[in-house]
Amino acid sequence: MPGATSPWRVNDVVAYDRMREAAVTVFAELHAVTRRDAFGADAARQELVELRRAVLTVDAYDRAAVADLARRIDAVLQRLEGRTP
């Protein structure tokens, strides 16, 4: 449709892409936990499933939902890297 405008703004696309990139990093970290930590494997596996589902189902046009999920992913990454107080 020539002349039609998209509901996405450029910065929305950047935010969504950054969230997806961070999610890939968290998925890898959680997968590593499942392989090296027998006691935490089930919890890490469950968290991985929940985050993956959230990433796949988030409405990419909903900036607030993307931002909330990005914050959640960042918190998990900080926890896994030991950067949380």
HUHUSUL-V927404 format. One record per helix or strand. SS is the DSSP state (alpha for helix, beta for strand). FROM is the first residue (numbers start at 1). TO is the last residue. If there is no record, write none. Layout:
SS:FROM:TO
SS:FROM:TO
This chain:
alpha:10:36
alpha:41:57
alpha:63:80
